[in-house]
Amino acid sequence: MQRLVLVVIDDPQTVALARRLPSSDHRVVLLTMRRMSSVSTRTWRGSCPDALLVGEGSIPSAAAVGQAVTYVRELWPDTRVLVVGDGDIGRIILAAQGGASGYVWRGATSEELADMLSRAARPEHFVLSPGLAARHRGAVSGIAPDPGSDLPLADLTPRERQIAALAAQGMTNRDLSESLRISVETAKWHVKNALHKLDLRDRAQLAARWHSSAVHTAC
C-alpha cells in the first residue's frame, strides 16, 4: 500500500529528501506552510497522510512545532510530523518539546527515511535518524521529559518548559538567546522562574534531575 507523505516546500532541502523516496511505495504531495491553513480532510478524501515532513527553518520554535502538530492531528489523528534539519541538538530538542514524532537529518538516505516513516507510526517513540543517534550519543536521551517524572513540569509555562529542557542540555543564556531569538535578559528570567518553580538551586541540579527522569528515545 502506497504511503501518502506531505512535504512543506518552503525548504528545498526537505523537498529533495522526500523525492528520494521510491515513487512506487510513496506518494509525495508538496504544499507551502501558508496552504496548511486551507488544507481540509476533503483534499484527500478517503485517505490519511502518513506523515508531514517540514524543514526546521519553517518552524523555528517548539511553540510553532506544537501548532503544526496540533493542526495536523486535528485533521488526521494518525498523521505524524517529522522535522527535517541539520542535526543541531538544540533544534532536535525544540522538535521533541513541540510534540513532533521525530527528527530527520537532511542527508538521510531514502532507506533511512522510509524506515523512520514506519517507526514514527508508533506514537510512543520519538525517532531520530541513525546517524544523529550515533552523533549525539547519550545526549538524545534527555530531549523528551517523562510526563510521570517527579519534576513538577505542569507548573511551568510552555516557554519555561522549553527553556528548561534546553538549559538542561547545557545551553547558556546567550545560547538560548540566539537559538530562540529572545534577549539574554529574557532567557535569564525564564531560567530563573523555571528553577524557582521546580524548587532547584541551579542549572547543575536542573540537568541532573532532568536527565535522571527523562524518557529515552527510540534510535
C-alpha positions in Angstrom: 0.0 0.0 0.0 1.4 3.4 -1.0 2.2 5.8 1.8 1.0 9.4 1.4 3.6 11.9 2.6 3.0 15.6 2.8 6.0 17.9 2.5 6.2 21.7 3.3 8.0 23.1 0.2 9.3 26.2 1.9 12.5 24.3 2.4 14.1 23.0 -0.8 16.3 20.5 1.0 13.3 18.9 2.6 11.7 18.5 -0.8 14.9 17.0 -2.1 14.9 14.5 0.8 11.3 13.5 0.2 11.9 13.0 -3.5 14.5 10.3 -2.7 11.6 8.0 -1.6 10.7 5.3 -4.1 7.7 6.6 -6.1 6.3 3.0 -6.2 5.9 3.0 -2.4 5.3 6.6 -1.6 3.1 9.4 -2.9 4.7 12.7 -2.1 2.5 15.8 -2.1 4.1 19.3 -1.8 2.4 22.2 -0.2 3.5 25.6 1.3 3.2 26.4 5.0 0.6 29.0 4.0 -1.5 26.4 2.4 -1.6 24.4 5.5 -4.4 26.6 6.8 -6.5 25.8 3.8 -6.0 22.1 3.8 -9.0 20.1 4.7 -9.9 16.4 5.0 -11.7 16.7 1.7 -8.3 17.3 0.0 -7.5 13.6 0.2 -10.9 12.0 0.5 -10.8 8.5 2.0 -7.1 8.7 2.8 -5.0 9.9 5.7 -1.4 11.2 5.1 1.2 9.0 6.9 3.5 11.9 7.7 4.2 15.6 7.2 7.8 16.5 6.6 8.7 20.1 7.5 12.1 21.9 7.4 13.2 23.2 10.8 13.6 26.7 9.3 9.8 26.8 8.7 9.1 26.2 12.4 11.8 27.8 14.4 10.4 27.3 17.9 8.8 24.5 20.0 5.6 26.5 20.1 5.5 26.6 16.3 6.2 22.9 16.1 3.3 22.4 18.6 1.0 24.4 16.5 1.8 22.4 13.4 1.4 19.1 15.2 -1.9 20.1 16.8 -3.3 21.4 13.5 -2.3 18.3 11.5 -3.6 15.9 14.1 -6.9 17.7 14.3 -7.3 16.9 10.6 -5.7 13.5 10.6 -5.1 12.0 14.1 -2.8 9.3 12.9 -0.5 11.6 10.8 3.0 12.1 12.2 5.0 15.3 12.0 8.7 14.8 11.3 11.1 17.8 11.4 14.0 17.8 8.9 17.2 19.7 9.6 21.0 19.8 10.0 21.0 17.8 13.3 21.8 20.5 15.8 20.9 19.2 19.3 19.1 22.4 20.2 16.8 22.0 17.2 16.2 18.4 18.0 15.1 19.3 21.5 12.8 22.0 20.1 11.2 19.4 17.8 10.7 16.9 20.7 9.4 19.6 23.0 6.9 20.7 20.4 5.4 17.2 20.1 6.9 16.1 16.8 7.2 12.4 16.2 10.8 12.5 15.0 13.7 14.4 13.6 15.3 13.5 10.3 18.8 14.5 9.2 18.8 16.3 5.8 21.4 13.8 4.5 19.3 10.7 5.3 19.1 8.0 2.6 15.8 7.0 1.1 16.0 3.7 3.0 16.6 5.6 6.3 13.7 8.0 5.7 11.3 5.1 4.7 12.3 3.3 7.9 11.7 6.4 10.0 8.2 6.9 8.5 7.4 3.3 9.6 8.9 3.8 13.1 7.1 7.2 13.6 3.8 5.3 13.3 4.4 4.2 16.9 3.4 7.4 18.7 5.1 6.4 22.0 8.6 6.9 20.4 10.4 10.0 19.2 12.6 8.8 16.4 16.0 10.0 15.1 17.9 9.3 12.0 20.5 6.6 12.8 23.4 9.0 12.1 22.1 11.6 14.5 21.6 9.0 17.3 25.2 7.9 16.9 26.5 11.5 16.7 24.7 12.8 19.8 25.1 9.5 21.8 23.6 9.8 25.3 22.5 13.4 24.8 19.4 12.5 22.9 18.0 10.6 25.9 17.1 13.9 27.6 15.1 15.6 24.9 11.7 14.3 25.9 10.6 14.7 29.5 8.7 11.9 31.1 5.1 13.1 31.9 5.3 10.9 35.0 8.6 12.5 36.2 8.9 13.7 39.7 9.6 17.2 38.3 6.5 19.4 38.5 6.7 20.2 34.8 3.0 21.1 34.7 3.8 24.1 36.9 5.9 25.6 34.0 4.6 27.6 31.2 5.3 26.2 27.7 8.1 28.7 27.2 9.6 27.8 30.6 9.4 24.1 29.9 11.1 24.6 26.5 13.9 26.7 28.0 14.3 24.3 31.0 14.9 21.5 28.5 17.5 23.5 26.6 19.2 24.7 29.7 19.4 21.1 31.0 21.3 20.3 27.8 23.9 22.9 28.8 22.8 25.9 26.8 23.9 29.2 28.3 21.7 32.3 28.4 23.4 33.6 25.3 22.8 30.2 23.5 19.2 30.4 24.4 19.0 34.0 23.2 20.5 33.1 19.8 18.5 29.9 19.4 15.1 31.2 20.4 15.6 34.8 19.2 15.0 36.4 22.6 17.1 38.7 24.6 19.7 37.4 27.0 17.8 39.0 29.9 14.6 37.3 28.8 16.3 34.0 28.7 17.8 34.6 32.2 14.4 35.5 33.5 12.8 32.3 32.2 15.6 30.1 33.6 15.2 31.8 37.0 11.5 31.2 37.0 11.8 27.6 35.9 14.4 26.9 38.6 12.1 28.5 41.3 9.0 26.6 40.2 11.0 23.3 40.1 12.5 24.1 43.5 16.0 23.7 42.1 19.1 25.6 43.2 21.0 26.0 39.9 21.4 24.6 36.4 23.5 21.7 37.6 20.6 20.5 39.7 18.3 21.0 36.7 20.5 19.0 34.4 20.8 16.1 36.9 17.1 15.9 37.7 16.0 16.4 34.1 18.2 13.6 32.7 17.5 11.2 35.5 13.8 11.5 34.8 14.0 11.6 31.0 12.4 9.2 28.6 14.9 7.5 26.3 14.3 8.0 22.6 14.0 5.1 20.2 17.0 5.1 17.9 
